[in-house]
Amino acid sequence: MRGEGREEGMVMTRTVAQVAGLVGGRVEGDAAAEVVALSALTEAREGDLSFLSNPRYERLMGKAKATAVIVGEEWRGAWSCR
């Protein structure tokens, strides 16, 4: 996932707002934050976009280092901006 393909000139940066627009979502938090890669919650670091699709992994949200995490509309976890 990381490493290859992330050299200068090959990285496609998007803002969180742009990603939300692409997936029909809405932003809670910093819409201007930039993401450059997609990573699993356990591997994500600053600048990464991750996702939570299974409630079984919700406990990982507290330790996630991703810049943004895509969650379902119904999600109301402890780390929600709501």
C-alpha positions as CSV (number, residue, x, y, z in Angstrom):
1,M,0.0,0.0,0.0
2,R,2.7,2.5,1.0
3,G,6.0,3.0,-0.6
4,E,5.9,2.4,-4.3
5,G,4.0,5.0,-6.3
6,R,4.4,7.7,-3.7
7,E,7.4,9.3,-5.3
8,E,7.4,13.1,-6.1
9,G,5.1,13.8,-9.0
10,M,3.0,10.6,-8.6
11,V,1.1,11.5,-5.5
12,M,-2.5,12.8,-6.0
13,T,-3.4,15.2,-3.2
14,R,-7.1,15.8,-2.4
15,T,-8.7,17.7,0.4
16,V,-11.1,16.0,2.7
17,A,-13.9,18.1,1.2
18,Q,-13.0,16.9,-2.3
19,V,-13.1,13.3,-1.2
20,A,-16.5,13.9,0.5
21,G,-17.8,15.3,-2.7
22,L,-16.6,12.2,-4.6
23,V,-18.3,9.8,-2.3
24,G,-21.4,11.9,-1.6
25,G,-20.5,12.4,2.0
26,R,-20.1,15.4,4.3
27,V,-17.2,16.5,6.4
28,E,-17.1,16.8,10.2
29,G,-13.8,18.5,11.1
30,D,-11.2,20.1,8.9
31,A,-12.5,20.0,5.3
32,A,-9.3,21.6,4.1
33,A,-7.0,18.8,5.4
34,E,-5.1,17.1,2.6
35,V,-4.9,13.3,2.1
36,V,-2.5,11.5,-0.3
37,A,-3.1,7.8,0.3
38,L,-5.6,5.2,1.3
39,S,-4.6,3.0,4.3
40,A,-6.2,0.6,6.8
41,L,-6.9,2.1,10.2
42,T,-4.0,0.1,11.7
43,E,-1.5,1.3,9.1
44,A,-2.7,4.9,8.5
45,R,-0.6,7.9,9.3
46,E,-0.9,11.6,8.9
47,G,-1.9,12.4,5.3
48,D,-3.8,9.2,4.9
49,L,-7.5,8.5,4.3
50,S,-9.0,5.4,6.0
51,F,-12.4,3.9,6.5
52,L,-14.5,2.1,9.0
53,S,-17.0,-0.3,7.5
54,N,-17.3,-2.9,10.2
55,P,-18.3,-2.0,13.8
56,R,-16.0,-4.7,15.0
57,Y,-13.1,-2.4,14.2
58,E,-14.5,0.7,15.9
59,R,-12.1,0.3,18.8
60,L,-9.3,1.1,16.4
61,M,-10.6,4.6,15.8
62,G,-9.1,5.9,19.1
63,K,-5.6,4.9,17.9
64,A,-6.0,5.8,14.2
65,K,-3.5,8.3,12.9
66,A,-5.3,8.9,9.6
67,T,-6.1,12.5,8.6
68,A,-9.6,11.4,7.8
69,V,-11.8,8.4,8.2
70,I,-14.8,7.5,6.1
71,V,-17.7,6.1,8.2
72,G,-21.3,5.3,7.5
73,E,-24.0,7.9,8.1
74,E,-25.3,6.0,11.1
75,W,-22.0,5.9,13.0
76,R,-22.0,7.7,16.3
77,G,-18.8,6.6,17.9
78,A,-16.9,8.3,20.7
79,W,-14.6,10.0,18.2
80,S,-17.4,11.5,16.2
81,C,-17.4,15.3,15.7
82,R,-21.1,15.4,16.3
